[in-house]
Amino acid sequence: MAKQEKQSKPKKPFYKKWWVWLIAIIVVVKIASGGDDTSEDTQKENNTADTQTAKETQEENKEPKEEPQAEDNVPSEYKSALKKAQSYAKTMNMSKSAIYDQLTSEYGEKFSPEAADYAMSKLEYDWKSNALKKAKSYSDSMHMSKQGIYDQLISEQGEKFTADEAQYAIDNLKADYNKNALAKAKSYQESMNMSPAAIRDQLTSEHGEKFTQEEANYAIENLNK
């Protein structure tokens, strides 16, 4: 009997070889490493986008800065002129025209015309009320006649109120002109020793006190009472 030939040793399957597994492990590690890098980059991009969005939202929610008011750019001279004008209007009951003249006068405040113009453009006041206060002052302290008060209110050498303002004052002034005429008559008699006839003429004169004839008669009739 012939000697039986040795059977050939079976080969290992491909997937069981050690170097195949080594290659597989290396590939897996590289893939895993690359995936982490990509994930990290993506995370960074997302964080950057979120930060930018947050900044934009914050900027949008910020209250807009207030623009500087126009008054902040007004020269100090203009502001001073306005304060002076307000003082003259409130404490001295002056007219608008008289205040302007006082602001620019070489014998007054000496502000520039531009500063005075600014002051008067910003000055809001009841000029009729001032005219009435001035009229009352003339009646109470100087015992003037109705016509005399009106003329003084509108005079360019006097108060410089407008005709409307002066008329408003006269229409609303509560004054006893008979009493004013008598007070004037006594003043002329005591300080100037004038006769009743001369006093009457002075009371009714267009260049004098401008009382009516009836008011002058009342004063003379009650002069020595």
Secondary structure by P-SEA (a helix, b strand, c coil): cccccccccccccccccaaaaaaaaaaaaaaaaaaaaaaaaaaaaaaaaaaaaaaaaaaaaccccccccccccccaaaaaaaaaaaaaaccccccaaaaaaaaaccccccccaaaaaaaaaacccaaaaaaaaaaaaaaacccccaaaaaaaaaccccccccaaaaaaaaaaccccaaaaaaaaaaaaaaaccccaaaaaaaaaccccccccaaaaaaaaaaccc
